[in-house]
């Protein structure tokens, strides 16, 4: 009888701890910027269903996309190229700027 209790305790420990810390595991695997606060919420309030679900939702929230750095090697020197302009006549071209369209 004692062996069954020990096996149950081992089973629930091996299965229960990863399930309890599932929000923390997800946050660290996704390299979530708030992984430490998610762990703290999970550790202290995970015993309540509300705290565990809150930590799980927080760990699954979409991460902001990383900002793309400017790389001049892959940028065209003429980003707004107009093929209708004659390259040999570039000095005589006038540019009209509409102040309402400038961002």
SULTAGI-V672292 format. One line per field, one symbol per residue. psi: psi as a letter, one per 40 degrees, with the letter a starting at -180 (. if undefined). A space follows every 10 residues. Layout:
psi = ???
This chain:
psi = dddddddddd dddddddddd edddddddde fhefdddddd ddddeddidd ddddddddde ihiiiihhih hedehiegdf hheehhdefd dehihhhhee eh.
